[in-house]
Amino acid sequence: MTFVVKKMCYLDKNGKGVISAEQAHHHESYEAAELVASTCGGEIFKTIKRERKHAKTKFVVAQKEVTPKKNNQDWMRGAK
């Protein structure tokens, strides 16, 4: 669990305002977030960093059947 500080907007690591909590600076401890909040007059919010785990699917490419090349008009005559 991490903590972010919000005054009128969320604060990044440089103290500038950002729109969303994902872009904000995440403090690992409540004490560190409390120090920042007391300095700027903001509030502390708990956040949960959700790590996305994607199952990698393997794609097997089907091999094309190799057909013998025929001359230009051989396919019309039915030649093999």
N, C-alpha and C positions, 0 to 999 in steps of 0.2 A: 504494500500500500504506500502510496506517495501522497504528498501534499502540494497544493498550489496556492498562491496568494492572489487574491482578487481585490482590487480597490474599486475602480469604475470598470476596468477591464482586467484581464489576466496579465501578469507581469512575466517578462522573459528574464533571462539571466543578467541582462544589462539594465533592468528596471524599466524598460520600455513596454508600452501596452501592446498586447496582441489580442486577436479576436477570440481564439478558441483555447480550450484547456490543453489540447494536444500540442500546441505551439508554445505553451507556457513552460517556465522552468519548474521541473518537478524536484521537490526537496524530499530526501529520503527520511529525514527525521522531523518530528513535530517541533522540536526545539528550534531547529534552523528556520523553519517556516514561521514560527512565532516571532523570532527576532526580526525577520524581514517585515512581517505584518505590523509589528509595533513601530518600526522605523517609518513606514509609509502610511500607516493608518488603515491598512486593509484587513480583509478577513481571510481565514484559512479554510480551504475546502479539501476534503479527502478525495482522492482519485484512485482508480484501479487501472494500472497499465495492463491492457489486454494484449498479449502477444499473439499474433496470428500464426497459427500452425496450419500450413497447407499440406495436404497429402499430395505428393508428387505422383502423377499418373504417367505411366510409361506408354508412349505411343509406338506401336509397331507398324512400320510402313510396309504395306503389302508390295511384294515384288511383281513387276509386270511380266506377263508371259512373253517370252521372246518368240516372235514369229519370223520365219525366214522372209527376207525381202524378195519381192517379185519384180520382174521387169514391168515396164509401163503398161503393156497390154496383155500380159500373161494372165492376170487375174480375170480378164473378161473371157478368155478362152477356156478357163478351167484348168490351166496347167498347174502342175504341182512342183 
